Amino acid sequence: MALPFTNDIRTLRFLAGEMTQGDLGDRVGVTRQTIAAIEQGKYSPSLEVAFRIAHVFEKPLEAVFQWNDHKD
């Protein structure tokens, strides 16, 4: 089942000098595997981790994560 939100982490990493998942994980305090799972929509980050990711890119939370409120 898909998570109810998407993210632009991969694009933001590319725009930040092609930052690796490992580099982002180190800066946020999680593993590379966690970043990969978040990017792929397989894992929902905690609110703290979501804010830390947004902070690394100097973006508001809404510029990194988008809520998809589909009521099927």
Biopython code that builds the backbone (N, CA, C, O; Angstrom):
import numpy as np
from Bio.PDB.StructureBuilder import StructureBuilder

atoms = [
    (1, "MET", "N", (0.847, -1.187, 0.000)),
    (1, "MET", "CA", (0.000, 0.000, 0.000)),
    (1, "MET", "C", (0.889, 1.246, 0.000)),
    (1, "MET", "O", (1.823, 1.349, 0.794)),
    (2, "ALA", "N", (0.594, 2.175, -0.882)),
    (2, "ALA", "CA", (1.371, 3.406, -0.992)),
    (2, "ALA", "C", (1.092, 4.323, 0.199)),
    (2, "ALA", "O", (-0.017, 4.368, 0.731)),
    (3, "LEU", "N", (2.114, 5.038, 0.589)),
    (3, "LEU", "CA", (1.950, 5.999, 1.672)),
    (3, "LEU", "C", (1.141, 7.192, 1.162)),
    (3, "LEU", "O", (1.136, 7.464, -0.038)),
    (4, "PRO", "N", (0.461, 7.902, 2.057)),
    (4, "PRO", "CA", (-0.386, 9.020, 1.615)),
    (4, "PRO", "C", (0.386, 10.306, 1.315)),
    (4, "PRO", "O", (-0.205, 11.384, 1.260)),
    (5, "PHE", "N", (1.685, 10.200, 1.124)),
    (5, "PHE", "CA", (2.454, 11.385, 0.761)),
    (5, "PHE", "C", (3.594, 11.009, -0.173)),
    (5, "PHE", "O", (4.018, 9.856, -0.249)),
    (6, "THR", "N", (4.071, 12.021, -0.878)),
    (6, "THR", "CA", (5.223, 11.856, -1.757)),
    (6, "THR", "C", (6.309, 12.805, -1.271)),
    (6, "THR", "O", (6.080, 13.620, -0.377)),
    (7, "ASN", "N", (7.493, 12.694, -1.867)),
    (7, "ASN", "CA", (8.563, 13.601, -1.475)),
    (7, "ASN", "C", (9.452, 13.918, -2.669)),
    (7, "ASN", "O", (9.445, 13.216, -3.679)),
    (8, "ASP", "N", (10.211, 14.986, -2.525)),
    (8, "ASP", "CA", (11.140, 15.436, -3.559)),
    (8, "ASP", "C", (12.587, 15.331, -3.091)),
    (8, "ASP", "O", (13.441, 16.102, -3.527)),
    (9, "ILE", "N", (12.862, 14.379, -2.204)),
    (9, "ILE", "CA", (14.198, 14.261, -1.634)),
    (9, "ILE", "C", (15.243, 13.978, -2.708)),
    (9, "ILE", "O", (16.311, 14.590, -2.704)),
    (10, "ARG", "N", (14.952, 13.068, -3.617)),
    (10, "ARG", "CA", (15.932, 12.730, -4.658)),
    (10, "ARG", "C", (16.299, 13.968, -5.482)),
    (10, "ARG", "O", (17.478, 14.219, -5.732)),
    (11, "THR", "N", (15.304, 14.731, -5.899)),
    (11, "THR", "CA", (15.554, 15.959, -6.666)),
    (11, "THR", "C", (16.359, 16.956, -5.845)),
    (11, "THR", "O", (17.304, 17.563, -6.349)),
    (12, "LEU", "N", (15.986, 17.125, -4.588)),
    (12, "LEU", "CA", (16.701, 18.073, -3.727)),
    (12, "LEU", "C", (18.147, 17.643, -3.504)),
    (12, "LEU", "O", (19.043, 18.485, -3.445)),
    (13, "ARG", "N", (18.379, 16.337, -3.381)),
    (13, "ARG", "CA", (19.766, 15.849, -3.243)),
    (13, "ARG", "C", (20.561, 16.183, -4.492)),
    (13, "ARG", "O", (21.704, 16.629, -4.398)),
    (14, "PHE", "N", (19.969, 15.972, -5.663)),
    (14, "PHE", "CA", (20.638, 16.273, -6.927)),
    (14, "PHE", "C", (20.979, 17.760, -7.007)),
    (14, "PHE", "O", (22.091, 18.128, -7.384)),
    (15, "LEU", "N", (20.020, 18.606, -6.651)),
    (15, "LEU", "CA", (20.233, 20.052, -6.712)),
    (15, "LEU", "C", (21.234, 20.535, -5.664)),
    (15, "LEU", "O", (21.783, 21.630, -5.788)),
    (16, "ALA", "N", (21.472, 19.733, -4.645)),
    (16, "ALA", "CA", (22.437, 20.079, -3.585)),
    (16, "ALA", "C", (23.797, 19.468, -3.905)),
    (16, "ALA", "O", (24.469, 18.944, -3.017)),
    (17, "GLY", "N", (24.194, 19.532, -5.145)),
    (17, "GLY", "CA", (25.513, 19.030, -5.528)),
    (17, "GLY", "C", (25.579, 17.521, -5.586)),
    (17, "GLY", "O", (26.618, 16.926, -5.302)),
    (18, "GLU", "N", (24.465, 16.900, -5.955)),
    (18, "GLU", "CA", (24.392, 15.442, -6.047)),
    (18, "GLU", "C", (24.766, 14.757, -4.731)),
    (18, "GLU", "O", (25.522, 13.786, -4.703)),
    (19, "MET", "N", (24.217, 15.289, -3.656)),
    (19, "MET", "CA", (24.399, 14.715, -2.316)),
    (19, "MET", "C", (23.959, 13.242, -2.332)),
    (19, "MET", "O", (22.920, 12.909, -2.904)),
    (20, "THR", "N", (24.738, 12.382, -1.715)),
    (20, "THR", "CA", (24.374, 10.965, -1.671)),
    (20, "THR", "C", (23.348, 10.715, -0.561)),
    (20, "THR", "O", (23.168, 11.532, 0.342)),
    (21, "GLN", "N", (22.690, 9.572, -0.656)),
    (21, "GLN", "CA", (21.765, 9.171, 0.405)),
    (21, "GLN", "C", (22.522, 9.041, 1.718)),
    (21, "GLN", "O", (22.007, 9.409, 2.773)),
    (22, "GLY", "N", (23.737, 8.520, 1.657)),
    (22, "GLY", "CA", (24.556, 8.373, 2.860)),
    (22, "GLY", "C", (24.897, 9.712, 3.485)),
    (22, "GLY", "O", (24.844, 9.862, 4.706)),
    (23, "ASP", "N", (25.252, 10.696, 2.647)),
    (23, "ASP", "CA", (25.559, 12.036, 3.159)),
    (23, "ASP", "C", (24.340, 12.637, 3.857)),
    (23, "ASP", "O", (24.452, 13.204, 4.943)),
    (24, "LEU", "N", (23.182, 12.507, 3.224)),
    (24, "LEU", "CA", (21.963, 13.047, 3.832)),
    (24, "LEU", "C", (21.654, 12.317, 5.137)),
    (24, "LEU", "O", (21.314, 12.942, 6.142)),
    (25, "GLY", "N", (21.776, 10.999, 5.112)),
    (25, "GLY", "CA", (21.542, 10.223, 6.327)),
    (25, "GLY", "C", (22.443, 10.661, 7.466)),
    (25, "GLY", "O", (21.994, 10.796, 8.604)),
    (26, "ASP", "N", (23.731, 10.885, 7.158)),
    (26, "ASP", "CA", (24.679, 11.347, 8.181)),
    (26, "ASP", "C", (24.251, 12.690, 8.760)),
    (26, "ASP", "O", (24.339, 12.905, 9.969)),
    (27, "ARG", "N", (23.794, 13.580, 7.914)),
    (27, "ARG", "CA", (23.411, 14.921, 8.370)),
    (27, "ARG", "C", (22.104, 14.912, 9.166)),
    (27, "ARG", "O", (21.875, 15.771, 10.018)),
    (28, "VAL", "N", (21.253, 13.927, 8.873)),
    (28, "VAL", "CA", (19.948, 13.845, 9.533)),
    (28, "VAL", "C", (19.997, 12.938, 10.773)),
    (28, "VAL", "O", (19.197, 13.089, 11.695)),
    (29, "GLY", "N", (20.943, 12.001, 10.778)),
    (29, "GLY", "CA", (21.056, 11.086, 11.914)),
    (29, "GLY", "C", (20.355, 9.760, 11.701)),
    (29, "GLY", "O", (19.944, 9.108, 12.661)),
    (30, "VAL", "N", (20.216, 9.351, 10.419)),
    (30, "VAL", "CA", (19.628, 8.057, 10.087)),
    (30, "VAL", "C", (20.546, 7.354, 9.087)),
    (30, "VAL", "O", (21.518, 7.942, 8.612)),
    (31, "THR", "N", (20.242, 6.116, 8.774)),
    (31, "THR", "CA", (21.085, 5.363, 7.846)),
    (31, "THR", "C", (20.751, 5.696, 6.395)),
    (31, "THR", "O", (19.698, 6.259, 6.098)),
    (32, "ARG", "N", (21.661, 5.340, 5.506)),
    (32, "ARG", "CA", (21.432, 5.491, 4.077)),
    (32, "ARG", "C", (20.200, 4.704, 3.663)),
    (32, "ARG", "O", (19.410, 5.152, 2.832)),
    (33, "GLN", "N", (20.046, 3.521, 4.256)),
    (33, "GLN", "CA", (18.905, 2.671, 3.919)),
    (33, "GLN", "C", (17.582, 3.342, 4.294)),
    (33, "GLN", "O", (16.588, 3.203, 3.582)),
    (34, "THR", "N", (17.573, 4.063, 5.404)),
    (34, "THR", "CA", (16.365, 4.774, 5.815)),
    (34, "THR", "C", (16.027, 5.872, 4.813)),
    (34, "THR", "O", (14.868, 6.037, 4.434)),
    (35, "ILE", "N", (17.045, 6.624, 4.384)),
    (35, "ILE", "CA", (16.817, 7.667, 3.379)),
    (35, "ILE", "C", (16.274, 7.047, 2.093)),
    (35, "ILE", "O", (15.335, 7.574, 1.495)),
    (36, "ALA", "N", (16.863, 5.929, 1.669)),
    (36, "ALA", "CA", (16.404, 5.252, 0.447)),
    (36, "ALA", "C", (14.938, 4.842, 0.582)),
    (36, "ALA", "O", (14.153, 5.044, -0.345)),
    (37, "ALA", "N", (14.567, 4.276, 1.715)),
    (37, "ALA", "CA", (13.186, 3.828, 1.931)),
    (37, "ALA", "C", (12.217, 5.009, 1.960)),
    (37, "ALA", "O", (11.106, 4.906, 1.440)),
    (38, "ILE", "N", (12.622, 6.120, 2.557)),
    (38, "ILE", "CA", (11.772, 7.318, 2.577)),
    (38, "ILE", "C", (11.587, 7.832, 1.151)),
    (38, "ILE", "O", (10.466, 8.122, 0.733)),
    (39, "GLU", "N", (12.683, 7.944, 0.408)),
    (39, "GLU", "CA", (12.623, 8.419, -0.980)),
    (39, "GLU", "C", (11.680, 7.569, -1.819)),
    (39, "GLU", "O", (10.921, 8.095, -2.634)),
    (40, "GLN", "N", (11.727, 6.268, -1.622)),
    (40, "GLN", "CA", (10.932, 5.335, -2.423)),
    (40, "GLN", "C", (9.490, 5.220, -1.940)),
    (40, "GLN", "O", (8.689, 4.498, -2.536)),
    (41, "GLY", "N", (9.158, 5.929, -0.863)),
    (41, "GLY", "CA", (7.798, 5.873, -0.346)),
    (41, "GLY", "C", (7.480, 4.575, 0.376)),
    (41, "GLY", "O", (6.313, 4.212, 0.526)),
    (42, "LYS", "N", (8.520, 3.873, 0.825)),
    (42, "LYS", "CA", (8.319, 2.611, 1.529)),
    (42, "LYS", "C", (8.337, 2.787, 3.046)),
    (42, "LYS", "O", (8.028, 1.858, 3.792)),
    (43, "TYR", "N", (8.697, 3.974, 3.488)),
    (43, "TYR", "CA", (8.837, 4.221, 4.929)),
    (43, "TYR", "C", (8.398, 5.642, 5.228)),
    (43, "TYR", "O", (8.768, 6.578, 4.520)),
    (44, "SER", "N", (7.618, 5.796, 6.264)),
    (44, "SER", "CA", (7.161, 7.109, 6.701)),
    (44, "SER", "C", (8.086, 7.621, 7.804)),
    (44, "SER", "O", (8.167, 7.011, 8.869)),
    (45, "PRO", "N", (8.780, 8.728, 7.564)),
    (45, "PRO", "CA", (9.706, 9.221, 8.589)),
    (45, "PRO", "C", (8.951, 9.807, 9.779)),
    (45, "PRO", "O", (7.796, 10.217, 9.665)),
    (46, "SER", "N", (9.626, 9.835, 10.908)),
    (46, "SER", "CA", (9.056, 10.539, 12.057)),
    (46, "SER", "C", (8.984, 12.026, 11.719)),
    (46, "SER", "O", (9.653, 12.491, 10.796)),
    (47, "LEU", "N", (8.190, 12.751, 12.449)),
    (47, "LEU", "CA", (8.085, 14.185, 12.230)),
    (47, "LEU", "C", (9.442, 14.853, 12.420)),
    (47, "LEU", "O", (9.806, 15.756, 11.667)),
    (48, "GLU", "N", (10.185, 14.408, 13.422)),
    (48, "GLU", "CA", (11.506, 14.983, 13.672)),
    (48, "GLU", "C", (12.435, 14.761, 12.481)),
    (48, "GLU", "O", (13.122, 15.690, 12.055)),
    (49, "VAL", "N", (12.464, 13.557, 11.943)),
    (49, "VAL", "CA", (13.330, 13.268, 10.795)),
    (49, "VAL", "C", (12.877, 14.069, 9.579)),
    (49, "VAL", "O", (13.711, 14.585, 8.836)),
    (50, "ALA", "N", (11.580, 14.178, 9.367)),
    (50, "ALA", "CA", (11.071, 14.962, 8.240)),
    (50, "ALA", "C", (11.532, 16.417, 8.347)),
    (50, "ALA", "O", (11.975, 17.001, 7.357)),
    (51, "PHE", "N", (11.431, 17.000, 9.535)),
    (51, "PHE", "CA", (11.883, 18.378, 9.725)),
    (51, "PHE", "C", (13.400, 18.496, 9.550)),
    (51, "PHE", "O", (13.884, 19.486, 9.002)),
    (52, "ARG", "N", (14.139, 17.506, 10.007)),
    (52, "ARG", "CA", (15.600, 17.540, 9.838)),
    (52, "ARG", "C", (15.983, 17.500, 8.358)),
    (52, "ARG", "O", (16.892, 18.209, 7.927)),
    (53, "ILE", "N", (15.286, 16.669, 7.586)),
    (53, "ILE", "CA", (15.552, 16.596, 6.148)),
    (53, "ILE", "C", (15.264, 17.953, 5.507)),
    (53, "ILE", "O", (16.075, 18.459, 4.732)),
    (54, "ALA", "N", (14.128, 18.533, 5.825)),
    (54, "ALA", "CA", (13.782, 19.848, 5.267)),
    (54, "ALA", "C", (14.829, 20.890, 5.657)),
    (54, "ALA", "O", (15.199, 21.737, 4.844)),
    (55, "HIS", "N", (15.302, 20.826, 6.892)),
    (55, "HIS", "CA", (16.306, 21.781, 7.371)),
    (55, "HIS", "C", (17.619, 21.657, 6.596)),
    (55, "HIS", "O", (18.242, 22.670, 6.278)),
    (56, "VAL", "N", (18.042, 20.443, 6.291)),
    (56, "VAL", "CA", (19.275, 20.239, 5.520)),
    (56, "VAL", "C", (19.197, 20.977, 4.186)),
    (56, "VAL", "O", (20.176, 21.572, 3.737)),
    (57, "PHE", "N", (18.028, 20.931, 3.562)),
    (57, "PHE", "CA", (17.856, 21.576, 2.260)),
    (57, "PHE", "C", (17.400, 23.025, 2.360)),
    (57, "PHE", "O", (17.195, 23.693, 1.347)),
    (58, "GLU", "N", (17.242, 23.510, 3.608)),
    (58, "GLU", "CA", (16.790, 24.879, 3.862)),
    (58, "GLU", "C", (15.475, 25.161, 3.148)),
    (58, "GLU", "O", (15.307, 26.193, 2.499)),
    (59, "LYS", "N", (14.545, 24.214, 3.284)),
    (59, "LYS", "CA", (13.228, 24.294, 2.659)),
    (59, "LYS", "C", (12.165, 24.092, 3.724)),
    (59, "LYS", "O", (12.415, 23.441, 4.739)),
    (60, "PRO", "N", (10.971, 24.649, 3.498)),
    (60, "PRO", "CA", (9.864, 24.328, 4.405)),
    (60, "PRO", "C", (9.454, 22.870, 4.197)),
    (60, "PRO", "O", (9.682, 22.298, 3.131)),
    (61, "LEU", "N", (8.863, 22.290, 5.198)),
    (61, "LEU", "CA", (8.453, 20.887, 5.144)),
    (61, "LEU", "C", (7.614, 20.592, 3.898)),
    (61, "LEU", "O", (7.770, 19.542, 3.276)),
    (62, "GLU", "N", (6.732, 21.515, 3.541)),
    (62, "GLU", "CA", (5.833, 21.312, 2.395)),
    (62, "GLU", "C", (6.578, 21.290, 1.058)),
    (62, "GLU", "O", (6.044, 20.793, 0.066)),
    (63, "ALA", "N", (7.797, 21.821, 1.019)),
    (63, "ALA", "CA", (8.589, 21.792, -0.214)),
    (63, "ALA", "C", (9.300, 20.456, -0.381)),
    (63, "ALA", "O", (9.798, 20.146, -1.463)),
    (64, "VAL", "N", (9.349, 19.670, 0.683)),
    (64, "VAL", "CA", (10.018, 18.365, 0.643)),
    (64, "VAL", "C", (8.989, 17.241, 0.583)),
    (64, "VAL", "O", (9.136, 16.303, -0.201)),
    (65, "PHE", "N", (7.951, 17.332, 1.406)),
    (65, "PHE", "CA", (6.915, 16.303, 1.487)),
    (65, "PHE", "C", (5.568, 16.877, 1.058)),
    (65, "PHE", "O", (5.194, 17.976, 1.467)),
    (66, "GLN", "N", (4.846, 16.124, 0.233)),
    (66, "GLN", "CA", (3.529, 16.551, -0.218)),
    (66, "GLN", "C", (2.501, 15.500, 0.193)),
    (66, "GLN", "O", (2.685, 14.305, -0.039)),
    (67, "TRP", "N", (1.432, 15.963, 0.799)),
    (67, "TRP", "CA", (0.356, 15.087, 1.262)),
    (67, "TRP", "C", (-0.613, 14.828, 0.119)),
    (67, "TRP", "O", (-1.069, 15.767, -0.534)),
    (68, "ASN", "N", (-0.928, 13.576, -0.124)),
    (68, "ASN", "CA", (-1.905, 13.188, -1.143)),
    (68, "ASN", "C", (-3.153, 12.687, -0.445)),
    (68, "ASN", "O", (-3.205, 11.541, 0.003)),
    (69, "ASP", "N", (-4.143, 13.532, -0.354)),
    (69, "ASP", "CA", (-5.358, 13.191, 0.372)),
    (69, "ASP", "C", (-6.386, 12.576, -0.563)),
    (69, "ASP", "O", (-7.427, 13.173, -0.837)),
    (70, "HIS", "N", (-6.085, 11.379, -1.051)),
    (70, "HIS", "CA", (-7.006, 10.672, -1.944)),
    (70, "HIS", "C", (-7.984, 9.859, -1.094)),
    (70, "HIS", "O", (-7.583, 9.010, -0.298)),
    (71, "LYS", "N", (-9.244, 10.131, -1.279)),
    (71, "LYS", "CA", (-10.275, 9.388, -0.546)),
    (71, "LYS", "C", (-10.995, 8.503, -1.550)),
    (71, "LYS", "O", (-12.016, 8.888, -2.119)),
    (72, "ASP", "N", (-10.453, 7.324, -1.755)),
    (72, "ASP", "CA", (-11.028, 6.390, -2.738)),
    (72, "ASP", "C", (-12.118, 5.554, -2.117)),
    (72, "ASP", "O", (-12.714, 4.715, -2.793)),
]
sb = StructureBuilder()
sb.init_structure("model")
sb.init_model(0)
sb.init_chain("A")
sb.init_seg("    ")
for serial, (resi, resn, name, xyz) in enumerate(atoms, 1):
    if name == "N":
        sb.init_residue(resn, " ", resi, " ")
    sb.init_atom(name, np.array(xyz, "f"), 0.0, 1.0, " ", f" {name:<3s}", serial, name[0])
structure = sb.get_structure()
